[in-house]
Amino acid sequence: MQRLTIEEYREAEKLPLVVVLDDVRSMYNVGSVFRTCDAFRVEGIALCGICQTPPATEIHKTALGAEDAVSWKYYHTALEAVEELKKAGYEVLAVEQVEHSTKLQHFTASKEKKYAVVLGNEVKGVHQEVVDACDGCLEIPQLGTKHSMNVSVTAGIIIWKFASQLLLF
């Protein structure tokens, strides 16, 4: 299966994407995001607010060791993470259903940029002040009776969008 060792992963070229988790409560969701980020060699994860950090049994249960490979940093708030990422030259996009959001199917990532995406709390979403600080918002169109998806599922869809446009498969 040509799997990388953790050392090889750390040295490998990364998808120019940072995933910011804004107050994600469930450690199982955090672990799932780690595992998806590992699968697509995402540059890193920003764990913010009430997000738990590794090492944690519940994170490991779904991350299956990806928490040891994927780079991560803790911030007291997602707003701190967004401000730092913007200063470092990232285009920061919240994943939210808001007025003037860009539907995911209409978004095209540029190979000339590096990106960060902010995913919110399982109930409340991305904090409004964080949405306001972002460069824009992405929205995943939904056709059913619900107007939200599990945060780890959302992460998978969003990460795939960036990977499919920025990585050679």
GROMACS elastic network, one bead per residue, 0.5 to 0.9 nm:
[ bonds ]
;  ai    aj funct       b0    kb
    4     7     6  0.77806   500
    4     8     6  0.55153   500
    4     9     6  0.56909   500
    4    12     6  0.88950   500
    5     8     6  0.50534   500
    5     9     6  0.60716   500
    5    10     6  0.86096   500
    5    69     6  0.86197   500
    6    10     6  0.62114   500
    6    11     6  0.87584   500
    6    66     6  0.86618   500
    6    68     6  0.73129   500
    6    69     6  0.52613   500
    6    70     6  0.87118   500
    7    10     6  0.51969   500
    7    11     6  0.64767   500
    7    12     6  0.87221   500
    7    69     6  0.78445   500
    8    11     6  0.51719   500
    8    12     6  0.59950   500
    9    12     6  0.50868   500
    9    13     6  0.82090   500
    9    14     6  0.87089   500
    9    38     6  0.84964   500
    9    41     6  0.75629   500
    9    69     6  0.66075   500
    9    70     6  0.81507   500
   10    13     6  0.83378   500
   10    14     6  0.87142   500
   10    69     6  0.65991   500
   10    70     6  0.75898   500
   10    71     6  0.81098   500
   11    14     6  0.87014   500
   12    41     6  0.80336   500
   13    16     6  0.89235   500
   13    41     6  0.76374   500
   13    43     6  0.85593   500
   14    17     6  0.80029   500
   14    40     6  0.80784   500
   14    41     6  0.51113   500
   14    42     6  0.56101   500
   14    43     6  0.51747   500
   14    44     6  0.88283   500
   15    18     6  0.85367   500
   15    40     6  0.70038   500
   15    41     6  0.57047   500
   15    43     6  0.57142   500
   15   114     6  0.85810   500
   15   162     6  0.80118   500
   15   163     6  0.67773   500
   15   166     6  0.71710   500
   15   167     6  0.70424   500
   16    41     6  0.89734   500
   16    42     6  0.67605   500
   16    43     6  0.58334   500
   16    44     6  0.88749   500
   16   111     6  0.86598   500
   16   113     6  0.76983   500
   16   115     6  0.61569   500
   16   116     6  0.82672   500
   16   162     6  0.87668   500
   16   166     6  0.82323   500
   17    42     6  0.56605   500
   17    43     6  0.54966   500
   17    44     6  0.70585   500
   17    45     6  0.87709   500
   17    90     6  0.85559   500
   17   114     6  0.60974   500
   17   116     6  0.52834   500
   17   117     6  0.74859   500
   17   159     6  0.82031   500
   17   162     6  0.78424   500
   18    42     6  0.65740   500
   18    43     6  0.56333   500
   18    45     6  0.54637   500
   18    46     6  0.71169   500
   18    85     6  0.87096   500
   18    90     6  0.87919   500
   18   114     6  0.84679   500
   18   115     6  0.64218   500
   18   117     6  0.64655   500
   18   118     6  0.86311   500
   19    33     6  0.85198   500
   19    37     6  0.81340   500
   19    42     6  0.79224   500
   19    43     6  0.83561   500
   19    44     6  0.64497   500
   19    46     6  0.61540   500
   19    47     6  0.85524   500
   19   115     6  0.87308   500
   19   116     6  0.57256   500
   19   117     6  0.51818   500
   19   118     6  0.61773   500
   19   119     6  0.74567   500
   19   155     6  0.81071   500
   19   159     6  0.84907   500
   20    44     6  0.86428   500
   20    45     6  0.57643   500
   20    47     6  0.62508   500
   20    48     6  0.72928   500
   20    78     6  0.70758   500
   20    81     6  0.74743   500
   20    82     6  0.80945   500
   20    94     6  0.89698   500
   20   116     6  0.68853   500
   20   117     6  0.59046   500
   20   119     6  0.61094   500
   20   120     6  0.84143   500
   21    24     6  0.59035   500
   21    30     6  0.80138   500
   21    45     6  0.74879   500
   21    46     6  0.61027   500
   21    47     6  0.52518   500
   21    48     6  0.58471   500
   21    49     6  0.85256   500
   21    51     6  0.73157   500
   21    78     6  0.72615   500
   21   117     6  0.85703   500
   21   118     6  0.59789   500
   21   119     6  0.51242   500
   21   120     6  0.60509   500
   21   121     6  0.77604   500
   21   126     6  0.86974   500
   22    46     6  0.84532   500
   22    47     6  0.70284   500
   22    48     6  0.52182   500
   22    49     6  0.65100   500
   22    50     6  0.80077   500
   22    51     6  0.74479   500
   22    77     6  0.72833   500
   22    78     6  0.52954   500
   22    79     6  0.86618   500
   22   118     6  0.67353   500
   22   119     6  0.59792   500
   22   121     6  0.60041   500
   22   125     6  0.79168   500
   22   126     6  0.61533   500
   22   127     6  0.74746   500
   22   130     6  0.87157   500
   23    47     6  0.78930   500
   23    48     6  0.57596   500
   23    51     6  0.53199   500
   23    77     6  0.80365   500
   23    78     6  0.77993   500
   23   119     6  0.87853   500
   23   120     6  0.63751   500
   23   121     6  0.50962   500
   23   122     6  0.83623   500
   23   125     6  0.85586   500
   23   126     6  0.81359   500
   23   127     6  0.87565   500
   24    27     6  0.78186   500
   24    29     6  0.74711   500
   24    30     6  0.70593   500
   24    47     6  0.82738   500
   24    48     6  0.78737   500
   24    49     6  0.80323   500
   24    50     6  0.66186   500
   24    51     6  0.52204   500
   24    52     6  0.83121   500
   24   119     6  0.80714   500
   24   120     6  0.62407   500
   24   122     6  0.62836   500
   24   125     6  0.87899   500
   24   151     6  0.80554   500
   25    28     6  0.88376   500
   25    29     6  0.78842   500
   25    30     6  0.81387   500
   25    50     6  0.62674   500
   25    51     6  0.57696   500
   25    52     6  0.76939   500
   25   121     6  0.65516   500
   25   122     6  0.69826   500
   26    29     6  0.52250   500
   26    30     6  0.64577   500
   26    31     6  0.87174   500
   26    51     6  0.76654   500
   26    52     6  0.82274   500
   26    58     6  0.86266   500
   26    59     6  0.86558   500
   26   121     6  0.89970   500
   26   122     6  0.81156   500
   27    31     6  0.60626   500
   27    32     6  0.85026   500
   27    51     6  0.73558   500
   27    52     6  0.63710   500
   27    53     6  0.83459   500
   27    56     6  0.80236   500
   27    57     6  0.87202   500
   27    58     6  0.55583   500
   27    60     6  0.87093   500
   27    62     6  0.85880   500
   28    31     6  0.50412   500
   28    32     6  0.61414   500
   28    33     6  0.86567   500
   28    58     6  0.57484   500
   28    59     6  0.53890   500
   28    60     6  0.81462   500
   28    61     6  0.71398   500
   28    62     6  0.57922   500
   28    63     6  0.80247   500
   28   152     6  0.88421   500
   29    32     6  0.50068   500
   29    33     6  0.62274   500
   29    34     6  0.86632   500
   29    59     6  0.77552   500
   29    62     6  0.77752   500
   29   150     6  0.82533   500
   29   151     6  0.68221   500
   29   152     6  0.54216   500
   29   153     6  0.89002   500
   30    33     6  0.51866   500
   30    34     6  0.63595   500
   30    35     6  0.88263   500
   30    47     6  0.84928   500
   30    51     6  0.75227   500
   30    52     6  0.78192   500
   30    53     6  0.84655   500
   30    58     6  0.89061   500
   30    59     6  0.61816   500
   30    62     6  0.82124   500
   30    63     6  0.79376   500
   30   151     6  0.88592   500
   30   152     6  0.74532   500
   31    34     6  0.50298   500
   31    35     6  0.63245   500
   31    36     6  0.87892   500
   31    54     6  0.89586   500
   31    58     6  0.74058   500
   31    60     6  0.61430   500
   31    61     6  0.71091   500
   31    64     6  0.78528   500
   31    66     6  0.79648   500
   31    67     6  0.72816   500
   31   152     6  0.87087   500
   32    35     6  0.50797   500
   32    36     6  0.63020   500
   32    37     6  0.85608   500
   32    59     6  0.77267   500
   32    61     6  0.88084   500
   32    62     6  0.52312   500
   32    63     6  0.54072   500
   32    64     6  0.88136   500
   32   152     6  0.59506   500
   32   153     6  0.86656   500
   32   155     6  0.89330   500
   33    36     6  0.51482   500
   33    37     6  0.60102   500
   33    38     6  0.84895   500
   33    45     6  0.86368   500
   33    62     6  0.86910   500
   33    63     6  0.75069   500
   33   151     6  0.83805   500
   33   152     6  0.55430   500
   33   153     6  0.85152   500
   33   155     6  0.64846   500
   33   156     6  0.75027   500
   34    37     6  0.50791   500
   34    38     6  0.61357   500
   34    39     6  0.87041   500
   34    44     6  0.89155   500
   34    45     6  0.76732   500
   34    59     6  0.84905   500
   34    62     6  0.83567   500
   34    63     6  0.56100   500
   34    64     6  0.89119   500
   34    65     6  0.87505   500
   34    66     6  0.57137   500
   34    67     6  0.58288   500
   34    69     6  0.88458   500
   34    70     6  0.67811   500
   35    38     6  0.50781   500
   35    39     6  0.63178   500
   35    40     6  0.89938   500
   35    62     6  0.72271   500
   35    64     6  0.71246   500
   35    65     6  0.79308   500
   35    66     6  0.52237   500
   35    67     6  0.74615   500
   35    70     6  0.85056   500
   36    39     6  0.50155   500
   36    40     6  0.65883   500
   36    41     6  0.85298   500
   36    42     6  0.84448   500
   36    63     6  0.83509   500
   36    66     6  0.85119   500
   36   152     6  0.84151   500
   36   155     6  0.77427   500
   36   156     6  0.62411   500
   36   159     6  0.78460   500
   37    40     6  0.54507   500
   37    41     6  0.58421   500
   37    43     6  0.80118   500
   37    44     6  0.75904   500
   37    45     6  0.80375   500
   37    66     6  0.80996   500
   37    70     6  0.70500   500
   37   155     6  0.86398   500
   37   156     6  0.82694   500
   37   159     6  0.74687   500
   38    42     6  0.63570   500
   38    63     6  0.89222   500
   38    66     6  0.58521   500
   38    67     6  0.83515   500
   38    69     6  0.70840   500
   38    70     6  0.59756   500
   39    42     6  0.79122   500
   39    66     6  0.86871   500
   40   159     6  0.75386   500
   40   160     6  0.77511   500
   40   163     6  0.66319   500
   40   167     6  0.88351   500
   41    44     6  0.84483   500
   41    70     6  0.77102   500
   41   163     6  0.88959   500
   42    45     6  0.80106   500
   42    70     6  0.74405   500
   42    71     6  0.86794   500
   42   159     6  0.80747   500
   42   163     6  0.86316   500
   43    70     6  0.73687   500
   43    71     6  0.68929   500
   43    72     6  0.88508   500
   44    70     6  0.59592   500
   44    72     6  0.53650   500
   44    73     6  0.79802   500
   45    70     6  0.74268   500
   45    71     6  0.63999   500
   45    73     6  0.65408   500
   45    74     6  0.86110   500
   46    71     6  0.88115   500
   46    72     6  0.56875   500
   46    73     6  0.50749   500
   46    74     6  0.58359   500
   46    75     6  0.69237   500
   46    78     6  0.79773   500
   46    81     6  0.68490   500
   47    50     6  0.83527   500
   47    51     6  0.57036   500
   47    52     6  0.74305   500
   47    53     6  0.70445   500
   47    72     6  0.70811   500
   47    73     6  0.61164   500
   47    75     6  0.61992   500
   47    76     6  0.84908   500
   47    77     6  0.86358   500
   47    78     6  0.78835   500
   47    81     6  0.86961   500
   48    51     6  0.55827   500
   48    52     6  0.83956   500
   48    73     6  0.84922   500
   48    74     6  0.57708   500
   48    76     6  0.55747   500
   48    77     6  0.50913   500
   48    78     6  0.51769   500
   48    79     6  0.87187   500
   48    80     6  0.86453   500
   48    81     6  0.76266   500
   49    52     6  0.83478   500
   49    74     6  0.81232   500
   49    75     6  0.65824   500
   49    78     6  0.68528   500
   50    76     6  0.82001   500
   50    77     6  0.86868   500
   51    74     6  0.84385   500
   52    55     6  0.87865   500
   52    56     6  0.77464   500
   52    59     6  0.82231   500
   52    74     6  0.88851   500
   53    56     6  0.68422   500
   53    59     6  0.79328   500
   53    72     6  0.87394   500
   53    73     6  0.86681   500
   53    74     6  0.73792   500
   54    57     6  0.82727   500
   54    59     6  0.67794   500
   54    60     6  0.77862   500
   54    67     6  0.67102   500
   54    68     6  0.83896   500
   55    58     6  0.89125   500
   55    59     6  0.74127   500
   55    60     6  0.74186   500
   55    67     6  0.79701   500
   55    68     6  0.88292   500
   56    59     6  0.53286   500
   56    60     6  0.62026   500
   56    61     6  0.86580   500
   57    60     6  0.50846   500
   57    61     6  0.61089   500
   58    61     6  0.51229   500
   58    62     6  0.71094   500
   58    63     6  0.86950   500
   59    62     6  0.58446   500
   59    63     6  0.58943   500
   59    64     6  0.81696   500
   59    67     6  0.78394   500
   60    64     6  0.52238   500
   60    65     6  0.61170   500
   60    66     6  0.79226   500
   60    67     6  0.70762   500
   61    64     6  0.57712   500
   61    65     6  0.84755   500
   62    65     6  0.85146   500
   62    66     6  0.88982   500
   63    66     6  0.51245   500
   63    67     6  0.61181   500
   64    67     6  0.76181   500
   65    68     6  0.55106   500
   65    69     6  0.72034   500
   66    69     6  0.51318   500
   66    70     6  0.60340   500
   67    70     6  0.56195   500
   67    71     6  0.77536   500
   67    72     6  0.81804   500
   68    71     6  0.78235   500
   74    77     6  0.87028   500
   74    81     6  0.85553   500
   75    78     6  0.66219   500
   75    79     6  0.86736   500
   75    80     6  0.65294   500
   75    81     6  0.61845   500
   76    79     6  0.85901   500
   76    80     6  0.71642   500
   76    81     6  0.84578   500
   77    80     6  0.54064   500
   77    81     6  0.68133   500
   77    82     6  0.89328   500
   78    82     6  0.61146   500
   78    83     6  0.85648   500
   78   118     6  0.80490   500
   78   126     6  0.87298   500
   78   127     6  0.82804   500
   78   130     6  0.66739   500
   79    82     6  0.50628   500
   79    83     6  0.61226   500
   79    84     6  0.85869   500
   79   127     6  0.86475   500
   79   129     6  0.72606   500
   79   130     6  0.52781   500
   79   131     6  0.89320   500
   79   133     6  0.73665   500
   80    83     6  0.52351   500
   80    84     6  0.62182   500
   80    85     6  0.86077   500
   81    84     6  0.51838   500
   81    85     6  0.60715   500
   81    86     6  0.85533   500
   82    85     6  0.51079   500
   82    86     6  0.60504   500
   82    87     6  0.85598   500
   82    90     6  0.88687   500
   82    92     6  0.68554   500
   82   116     6  0.81543   500
   82   118     6  0.83051   500
   82   130     6  0.73757   500
   82   133     6  0.72589   500
   82   134     6  0.70810   500
   83    86     6  0.52250   500
   83    87     6  0.62453   500
   83    88     6  0.86897   500
   83   133     6  0.76950   500
   83   134     6  0.87279   500
   84    87     6  0.51673   500
   84    88     6  0.62976   500
   84    89     6  0.89076   500
   84    90     6  0.89589   500
   85    89     6  0.64800   500
   85    90     6  0.54418   500
   85    91     6  0.79514   500
   85    92     6  0.74085   500
   85   115     6  0.87125   500
   85   116     6  0.74086   500
   86    89     6  0.51054   500
   86    91     6  0.64857   500
   86    92     6  0.67484   500
   86   116     6  0.88253   500
   86   134     6  0.84992   500
   86   135     6  0.88012   500
   87    90     6  0.73909   500
   89   113     6  0.82422   500
   89   114     6  0.72816   500
   89   115     6  0.85102   500
   90   113     6  0.71381   500
   90   114     6  0.51163   500
   90   116     6  0.62437   500
   91   113     6  0.72615   500
   91   114     6  0.63578   500
   91   116     6  0.61809   500
   91   117     6  0.84877   500
   91   134     6  0.79633   500
   91   135     6  0.62686   500
   91   136     6  0.85057   500
   92   114     6  0.88377   500
   92   115     6  0.58273   500
   92   117     6  0.57655   500
   92   118     6  0.74451   500
   92   133     6  0.85460   500
   92   134     6  0.52693   500
   92   135     6  0.53697   500
   92   136     6  0.70138   500
   92   137     6  0.84882   500
   93   115     6  0.76194   500
   93   116     6  0.62277   500
   93   118     6  0.62199   500
   93   131     6  0.80447   500
   93   134     6  0.55509   500
   93   135     6  0.57336   500
   93   138     6  0.64814   500
   94   116     6  0.83706   500
   94   117     6  0.55185   500
   94   119     6  0.64889   500
   94   120     6  0.83666   500
   94   126     6  0.72045   500
   94   130     6  0.78146   500
   94   131     6  0.58771   500
   94   134     6  0.63314   500
   94   135     6  0.80857   500
   94   136     6  0.64717   500
   94   138     6  0.62158   500
   94   139     6  0.85958   500
   95   101     6  0.87132   500
   95   117     6  0.67119   500
   95   118     6  0.59293   500
   95   119     6  0.56974   500
   95   120     6  0.77216   500
   95   125     6  0.86771   500
   95   126     6  0.76886   500
   95   131     6  0.86386   500
   95   136     6  0.88059   500
   95   137     6  0.55586   500
   95   139     6  0.57787   500
   95   140     6  0.78998   500
   95   154     6  0.84646   500
   95   158     6  0.84300   500
   96   101     6  0.75710   500
   96   118     6  0.87246   500
   96   119     6  0.78884   500
   96   120     6  0.81889   500
   96   125     6  0.72570   500
   96   126     6  0.70231   500
   96   131     6  0.80701   500
   96   137     6  0.61198   500
   96   138     6  0.62128   500
   96   139     6  0.55493   500
   96   140     6  0.81372   500
   97   100     6  0.88808   500
   97   101     6  0.67035   500
   97   137     6  0.78049   500
   97   138     6  0.76280   500
   97   139     6  0.55145   500
   97   140     6  0.79649   500
   97   141     6  0.88973   500
   97   147     6  0.85446   500
   97   148     6  0.88390   500
   98   101     6  0.55364   500
   98   137     6  0.73579   500
   98   138     6  0.87004   500
   98   139     6  0.78332   500
   99   137     6  0.89780   500
  100   136     6  0.84963   500
  100   137     6  0.78062   500
  101   104     6  0.89778   500
  101   136     6  0.68600   500
  101   138     6  0.54845   500
  101   139     6  0.60277   500
  102   105     6  0.82802   500
  102   106     6  0.65926   500
  102   107     6  0.65456   500
  102   136     6  0.78049   500
  102   137     6  0.60930   500
  102   139     6  0.59100   500
  102   140     6  0.86809   500
  103   106     6  0.54813   500
  103   107     6  0.67190   500
  103   137     6  0.86225   500
  103   138     6  0.58670   500
  103   140     6  0.60018   500
  103   141     6  0.64728   500
  104   107     6  0.52391   500
  104   108     6  0.85151   500
  104   138     6  0.58509   500
  104   139     6  0.56030   500
  104   140     6  0.53794   500
  104   141     6  0.72455   500
  104   158     6  0.80382   500
  104   161     6  0.79798   500
  105   108     6  0.81979   500
  105   139     6  0.89729   500
  105   140     6  0.79838   500
  105   141     6  0.83860   500
  105   161     6  0.87240   500
  107   138     6  0.78411   500
  107   161     6  0.87285   500
  108   161     6  0.87232   500
  108   162     6  0.83578   500
  108   165     6  0.73730   500
  109   112     6  0.86749   500
  109   113     6  0.77851   500
  109   114     6  0.89253   500
  109   115     6  0.85436   500
  109   161     6  0.84908   500
  109   162     6  0.64877   500
  109   165     6  0.63832   500
  109   166     6  0.70584   500
  110   113     6  0.55777   500
  110   114     6  0.81025   500
  110   165     6  0.81519   500
  110   166     6  0.75183   500
  111   114     6  0.76961   500
  111   165     6  0.83011   500
  111   166     6  0.60923   500
  115   162     6  0.89865   500
  117   137     6  0.87935   500
  117   138     6  0.86793   500
  117   155     6  0.89419   500
  117   158     6  0.82814   500
  117   159     6  0.89062   500
  118   126     6  0.71581   500
  118   130     6  0.84236   500
  118   131     6  0.84819   500
  118   134     6  0.86382   500
  119   125     6  0.71549   500
  119   126     6  0.62198   500
  119   151     6  0.68463   500
  119   154     6  0.80370   500
  119   155     6  0.73357   500
  120   123     6  0.82220   500
  120   124     6  0.70640   500
  120   127     6  0.72070   500
  120   151     6  0.72426   500
  121   124     6  0.53443   500
  121   126     6  0.62747   500
  121   127     6  0.83385   500
  121   151     6  0.76374   500
  122   125     6  0.61223   500
  122   148     6  0.89502   500
  122   149     6  0.85680   500
  122   150     6  0.68577   500
  122   151     6  0.62986   500
  124   127     6  0.74693   500
  125   128     6  0.87333   500
  125   151     6  0.89863   500
  126   129     6  0.84542   500
  126   130     6  0.66232   500
  126   131     6  0.65438   500
  127   130     6  0.52715   500
  127   131     6  0.64097   500
  127   132     6  0.87779   500
  128   132     6  0.61260   500
  128   133     6  0.86221   500
  129   132     6  0.50106   500
  129   133     6  0.62505   500
  129   134     6  0.88323   500
  130   133     6  0.50457   500
  130   134     6  0.63406   500
  131   134     6  0.53042   500
  131   135     6  0.83764   500
  131   136     6  0.76838   500
  131   137     6  0.74583   500
  132   135     6  0.80763   500
  132   136     6  0.83379   500
  133   136     6  0.85851   500
  134   137     6  0.74035   500
  138   158     6  0.88051   500
  139   142     6  0.89555   500
  140   154     6  0.80459   500
  140   157     6  0.83838   500
  140   158     6  0.83215   500
  142   145     6  0.84853   500
  142   146     6  0.78033   500
  142   147     6  0.67309   500
  142   148     6  0.78934   500
  142   149     6  0.89271   500
  143   146     6  0.81285   500
  143   147     6  0.84533   500
  144   147     6  0.75608   500
  146   149     6  0.78186   500
  148   151     6  0.86388   500
  148   154     6  0.88778   500
  149   152     6  0.83709   500
  149   153     6  0.66785   500
  149   154     6  0.62766   500
  150   153     6  0.52969   500
  150   154     6  0.62238   500
  150   155     6  0.86614   500
  151   155     6  0.60741   500
  151   156     6  0.86603   500
  152   156     6  0.62997   500
  152   157     6  0.88080   500
  153   156     6  0.51005   500
  153   157     6  0.64161   500
  153   158     6  0.87182   500
  154   157     6  0.52153   500
  154   158     6  0.61590   500
  154   159     6  0.84772   500
  155   158     6  0.51854   500
  155   159     6  0.58723   500
  155   160     6  0.83238   500
  156   159     6  0.52390   500
  156   160     6  0.59798   500
  156   161     6  0.85833   500
  157   160     6  0.52107   500
  157   161     6  0.63150   500
  157   162     6  0.89815   500
  158   161     6  0.51307   500
  158   162     6  0.65925   500
  158   163     6  0.87165   500
  159   162     6  0.52614   500
  159   163     6  0.60482   500
  159   164     6  0.84715   500
  160   164     6  0.58000   500
  160   165     6  0.84504   500
  161   164     6  0.53414   500
  161   165     6  0.64364   500
  161   166     6  0.86721   500
  162   165     6  0.52987   500
  162   166     6  0.59010   500
  162   167     6  0.79628   500
  163   166     6  0.51892   500
  163   167     6  0.52149   500
  163   168     6  0.82500   500
  163   169     6  0.88106   500
  164   167     6  0.59412   500
  164   168     6  0.75073   500
  164   169     6  0.75426   500
  165   168     6  0.79706   500
